[in-house]
Amino acid sequence: MIRRLGALRGKRIIFGYDRYLLPDLEDYRAALAPHGVVMELVDTGHIHYLSSAELVCRAVQADSESFGVLCCGTGMGMSIAANKFESIYAARCTSADDAEMARQINNANVLCIASKLGLATNRAIIDAFAQTPYTGRKLDELEYITQFERAVPAAQAAGSKTLRRIA
């Protein structure tokens, strides 16, 4: 997943949300539609950020031609939950610049946004996230992160590297 270069536009969009997004749901569907085929995954019996994050992340794990968009009140809970899943690189973005950097530098495959930021801001964030390509920048660092997912002991993962904390 790390080595996949390019933009996400045109990929399947796996969309999950919590109750805070419900009043604006149609507007968000419309904001996502230009970027790919939107598939909503929520537990309709209990719309909650944790169940939505789980459903979306499992779907993205299973479909390399997709990316996720998660929206809750602040985006923070979704981001924390999403980053617990292997091969999911979720970024909580509060600006279009955040979204560009999340894609360009970190190859994020799940966007987490805050419904409290409003549709106009979130539309710009969604557009930037979907349209910004990953160019392979910081590939060594991203590959190092994948070692965290595999629970490789730090000393082994670092190999001969020495990590020092500088006050």
C-alpha positions as a Markdown table, in Angstrom:
| # | Residue | x | y | z |
|---|---|---|---|---|
| 1 | Met | 0.0 | 0.0 | 0.0 |
| 2 | Ile | 2.8 | 2.4 | 0.8 |
| 3 | Arg | 4.3 | 2.2 | -2.7 |
| 4 | Arg | 1.1 | 3.1 | -4.5 |
| 5 | Leu | 1.8 | 6.4 | -6.1 |
| 6 | Gly | -0.7 | 8.9 | -7.5 |
| 7 | Ala | -4.0 | 10.5 | -6.5 |
| 8 | Leu | -7.1 | 8.9 | -5.0 |
| 9 | Arg | -9.6 | 10.5 | -7.4 |
| 10 | Gly | -11.6 | 7.9 | -9.2 |
| 11 | Lys | -11.1 | 5.3 | -6.5 |
| 12 | Arg | -14.0 | 3.8 | -4.5 |
| 13 | Ile | -14.8 | 6.1 | -1.6 |
| 14 | Ile | -15.8 | 4.2 | 1.6 |
| 15 | Phe | -17.7 | 6.8 | 3.7 |
| 16 | Gly | -18.6 | 6.5 | 7.3 |
| 17 | Tyr | -19.9 | 9.0 | 9.8 |
| 18 | Asp | -21.7 | 9.5 | 13.1 |
| 19 | Arg | -24.9 | 11.3 | 14.2 |
| 20 | Tyr | -23.3 | 14.7 | 14.0 |
| 21 | Leu | -23.3 | 14.5 | 10.2 |
| 22 | Leu | -26.9 | 13.5 | 9.7 |
| 23 | Pro | -28.3 | 17.0 | 9.1 |
| 24 | Asp | -25.9 | 17.6 | 6.2 |
| 25 | Leu | -25.6 | 14.0 | 4.9 |
| 26 | Glu | -26.9 | 14.8 | 1.4 |
| 27 | Asp | -24.5 | 17.7 | 1.0 |
| 28 | Tyr | -21.6 | 15.5 | 2.0 |
| 29 | Arg | -22.7 | 12.8 | -0.5 |
| 30 | Ala | -22.7 | 15.4 | -3.2 |
| 31 | Ala | -19.2 | 16.7 | -2.1 |
| 32 | Leu | -17.8 | 13.2 | -2.4 |
| 33 | Ala | -19.4 | 12.1 | -5.6 |
| 34 | Pro | -17.1 | 13.9 | -8.1 |
| 35 | His | -14.1 | 12.0 | -6.7 |
| 36 | Gly | -15.4 | 8.4 | -7.2 |
| 37 | Val | -18.1 | 5.9 | -6.5 |
| 38 | Val | -19.3 | 6.5 | -2.9 |
| 39 | Met | -20.2 | 3.5 | -0.7 |
| 40 | Glu | -21.6 | 4.3 | 2.7 |
| 41 | Leu | -20.8 | 2.0 | 5.6 |
| 42 | Val | -22.6 | 2.7 | 8.9 |
| 43 | Asp | -24.4 | 0.6 | 11.4 |
| 44 | Thr | -27.9 | 2.0 | 10.8 |
| 45 | Gly | -29.1 | 0.5 | 14.0 |
| 46 | His | -26.6 | 2.5 | 16.0 |
| 47 | Ile | -24.7 | 5.3 | 14.1 |
| 48 | His | -21.6 | 5.7 | 16.2 |
| 49 | Tyr | -18.1 | 6.9 | 15.3 |
| 50 | Leu | -16.4 | 3.7 | 16.5 |
| 51 | Ser | -18.6 | 1.3 | 14.5 |
| 52 | Ser | -18.3 | 3.5 | 11.4 |
| 53 | Ala | -14.5 | 3.7 | 11.7 |
| 54 | Glu | -14.3 | -0.1 | 12.0 |
| 55 | Leu | -16.6 | -0.8 | 9.0 |
| 56 | Val | -14.8 | 1.7 | 6.8 |
| 57 | Cys | -11.3 | 0.6 | 7.8 |
| 58 | Arg | -12.0 | -3.1 | 7.2 |
| 59 | Ala | -13.5 | -2.2 | 3.8 |
| 60 | Val | -10.4 | -0.1 | 2.8 |
| 61 | Gln | -8.1 | -2.9 | 4.0 |
| 62 | Ala | -10.0 | -5.4 | 1.7 |
| 63 | Asp | -10.1 | -3.1 | -1.3 |
| 64 | Ser | -6.8 | -1.6 | -2.5 |
| 65 | Glu | -8.7 | 0.5 | -5.1 |
| 66 | Ser | -10.5 | 2.5 | -2.4 |
| 67 | Phe | -9.9 | 5.2 | 0.2 |
| 68 | Gly | -11.9 | 6.1 | 3.3 |
| 69 | Val | -13.6 | 9.3 | 4.5 |
| 70 | Leu | -14.7 | 9.4 | 8.1 |
| 71 | Cys | -16.6 | 12.2 | 9.7 |
| 72 | Cys | -17.5 | 12.7 | 13.4 |
| 73 | Gly | -17.9 | 15.8 | 15.5 |
| 74 | Thr | -14.2 | 16.6 | 15.7 |
| 75 | Gly | -12.6 | 14.0 | 13.5 |
| 76 | Met | -10.3 | 13.1 | 16.4 |
| 77 | Gly | -12.1 | 9.9 | 17.6 |
| 78 | Met | -12.4 | 8.6 | 14.1 |
| 79 | Ser | -8.7 | 9.2 | 13.5 |
| 80 | Ile | -7.6 | 7.5 | 16.7 |
| 81 | Ala | -9.8 | 4.5 | 16.0 |
| 82 | Ala | -8.9 | 4.2 | 12.3 |
| 83 | Asn | -5.1 | 4.2 | 13.0 |
| 84 | Lys | -5.5 | 1.1 | 15.0 |
| 85 | Phe | -6.1 | -0.9 | 11.8 |
| 86 | Glu | -3.1 | -2.4 | 9.9 |
| 87 | Ser | -2.4 | -0.7 | 6.6 |
| 88 | Ile | -4.7 | 2.2 | 7.5 |
| 89 | Tyr | -3.1 | 5.6 | 7.5 |
| 90 | Ala | -5.7 | 8.0 | 8.7 |
| 91 | Ala | -5.2 | 11.7 | 8.9 |
| 92 | Arg | -7.4 | 14.2 | 10.8 |
| 93 | Cys | -7.4 | 17.2 | 8.6 |
| 94 | Thr | -8.7 | 20.7 | 9.5 |
| 95 | Ser | -7.6 | 22.5 | 6.3 |
| 96 | Ala | -7.0 | 21.8 | 2.7 |
| 97 | Asp | -3.3 | 22.3 | 3.4 |
| 98 | Asp | -3.4 | 19.5 | 6.0 |
| 99 | Ala | -5.1 | 17.2 | 3.4 |
| 100 | Glu | -2.5 | 18.0 | 0.8 |
| 101 | Met | 0.4 | 17.2 | 3.1 |
| 102 | Ala | -1.4 | 14.0 | 4.4 |
| 103 | Arg | -1.5 | 12.7 | 0.9 |
| 104 | Gln | 1.7 | 14.2 | -0.6 |
| 105 | Ile | 4.0 | 13.3 | 2.4 |
| 106 | Asn | 2.3 | 10.5 | 4.3 |
| 107 | Asn | 0.2 | 8.7 | 1.6 |
| 108 | Ala | -2.8 | 8.7 | 3.9 |
| 109 | Asn | -5.6 | 6.5 | 2.7 |
| 110 | Val | -8.3 | 7.5 | 5.2 |
| 111 | Leu | -9.4 | 11.1 | 5.7 |
| 112 | Cys | -10.9 | 12.1 | 9.0 |
| 113 | Ile | -12.9 | 15.4 | 9.1 |
| 114 | Ala | -14.9 | 17.3 | 11.7 |
| 115 | Ser | -18.5 | 18.0 | 11.0 |
| 116 | Lys | -18.2 | 21.1 | 13.3 |
| 117 | Leu | -15.9 | 22.7 | 10.7 |
| 118 | Gly | -18.8 | 22.9 | 8.3 |
| 119 | Leu | -19.4 | 21.8 | 4.7 |
| 120 | Ala | -17.5 | 24.6 | 2.9 |
| 121 | Thr | -14.3 | 23.9 | 4.8 |
| 122 | Asn | -14.7 | 20.1 | 4.6 |
| 123 | Arg | -15.5 | 20.2 | 0.8 |
| 124 | Ala | -12.1 | 21.9 | 0.3 |
| 125 | Ile | -10.4 | 19.3 | 2.5 |
| 126 | Ile | -12.1 | 16.5 | 0.6 |
| 127 | Asp | -11.1 | 17.9 | -2.8 |
| 128 | Ala | -7.5 | 18.4 | -1.7 |
| 129 | Phe | -7.3 | 14.9 | -0.2 |
| 130 | Ala | -8.7 | 13.2 | -3.3 |
| 131 | Gln | -6.8 | 15.2 | -5.9 |
| 132 | Thr | -3.3 | 15.3 | -4.3 |
| 133 | Pro | -1.0 | 12.6 | -5.4 |
| 134 | Tyr | 1.4 | 10.7 | -3.3 |
| 135 | Thr | 4.8 | 11.1 | -5.0 |
| 136 | Gly | 6.9 | 8.7 | -3.0 |
| 137 | Arg | 8.3 | 11.4 | -0.7 |
| 138 | Lys | 9.6 | 10.1 | 2.7 |
| 139 | Leu | 9.2 | 6.5 | 1.6 |
| 140 | Asp | 11.9 | 5.3 | 4.1 |
| 141 | Glu | 9.9 | 6.9 | 7.0 |
| 142 | Leu | 6.7 | 5.4 | 5.8 |
| 143 | Glu | 8.2 | 1.9 | 5.5 |
| 144 | Tyr | 9.6 | 2.4 | 9.0 |
| 145 | Ile | 6.1 | 3.1 | 10.3 |
| 146 | Thr | 4.8 | -0.2 | 8.8 |
| 147 | Gln | 7.3 | -2.0 | 11.1 |
| 148 | Phe | 5.3 | -0.6 | 14.0 |
| 149 | Glu | 2.2 | -2.4 | 12.7 |
| 150 | Arg | 4.1 | -5.7 | 12.7 |
| 151 | Ala | 5.1 | -5.2 | 16.3 |
| 152 | Val | 8.7 | -5.5 | 15.6 |
| 153 | Pro | 10.8 | -4.6 | 18.7 |
| 154 | Ala | 12.2 | -1.1 | 18.4 |
| 155 | Ala | 15.9 | -2.2 | 18.6 |
| 156 | Gln | 15.3 | -4.8 | 15.8 |
| 157 | Ala | 13.4 | -2.3 | 13.6 |
| 158 | Ala | 16.1 | 0.3 | 14.0 |
| 159 | Gly | 18.8 | -2.2 | 12.9 |
| 160 | Ser | 22.0 | -0.4 | 13.3 |
| 161 | Lys | 20.3 | 2.9 | 13.5 |
| 162 | Thr | 20.5 | 4.8 | 16.8 |
| 163 | Leu | 17.6 | 6.9 | 17.8 |
| 164 | Arg | 18.4 | 9.7 | 20.2 |
| 165 | Arg | 16.2 | 12.1 | 21.9 |
| 166 | Ile | 17.5 | 15.6 | 21.9 |
| 167 | Ala | 16.0 | 17.9 | 24.5 |
